[in-house]
Amino acid sequence: MRPRIGITSWHYRDDEERWEAVLEGYSRAVLGAGGLPLILPVASAEPALIEAYLETIDGLILTGGADIHPSFYGQTVLERCGEIDEERDRFEMELVRAARNRDLPLLGICRGLQVVNVALGGSLYQDLSYRHETDPAHQSPRERRGEPAHAVAIMEGSRLAQLLGVRELDVTSTHHQIIRDLAPNLTVNAVAPDGVIEGVEGAGRFLLAVHWHPERMVTRHPEQLALFRALVEAAGTAHRH
């Protein structure tokens, strides 16, 4: 049986309606890694509902999307903060904490890395420009979202290094917010040349998050599928227990 991998969605609005959206790259990567993708609509952060969601899955992917409201890390909204969806923020914060309590395998991608960091006690810079000497290459234009934007150095001995088998990697980069204070119990596993944190991991069965978009890279850079395979493998272990 394929391990069930929950994939968080985001709200997309047109002129008349609001949609629950997920880019197909996430589900295709999960299928390619041997998992069964299940889309998780944004819902109430009520504990009973969060637990009901987690009862249905063996692993979790936190996807990209809008900015996190700064109130979740003790700040007010600054001028260069972008679009915010507080309903999604509340839901995903509780989803992360409940998943950690269960030791549920979790992979965070782009915004997902930021959610993990904030949910577990860290903070963010609301825009790249608020951190001195940050390379603007982190915020690639739309037409280059699937192309490598800069290199990352991967920390020796990290889980990420074991999965990818390399110490340096060229990655996509489409974020304008970055980690300021690292959450307790998280460890940095990848950094950009300008010192921006590009990956984190935590203790337990599987907790890994990266700032780049492996789901956009797997077609041309199949080594990126290793992240999804590792999640699915850990989720399979969780399912058997």
Buried (B, 14 or more C-beta within 10 A) or exposed (E): EBBBBBBBBBBEEEEEEEEBEBBEBBBBBBBBBBBBBBBBEBBEBEEEBBEEBBEEBBBBBBBBBBBBBBEBBEBEEEEBBEEBBEEBBBBBBBBBBBBBEBBBBBBBBBBBBBBBBBBBEBBBBBBBBBBEEBBEBBBBEEEEBBBBBBBBBBBEEBBBBEBBEEEEBBBBBBBBBBBBBBBEEBBBBBBBEBEBBBBBBBEBBBBBBBBBBBBBBBBEBEBBBBBBBBBBBBBBBBBEE
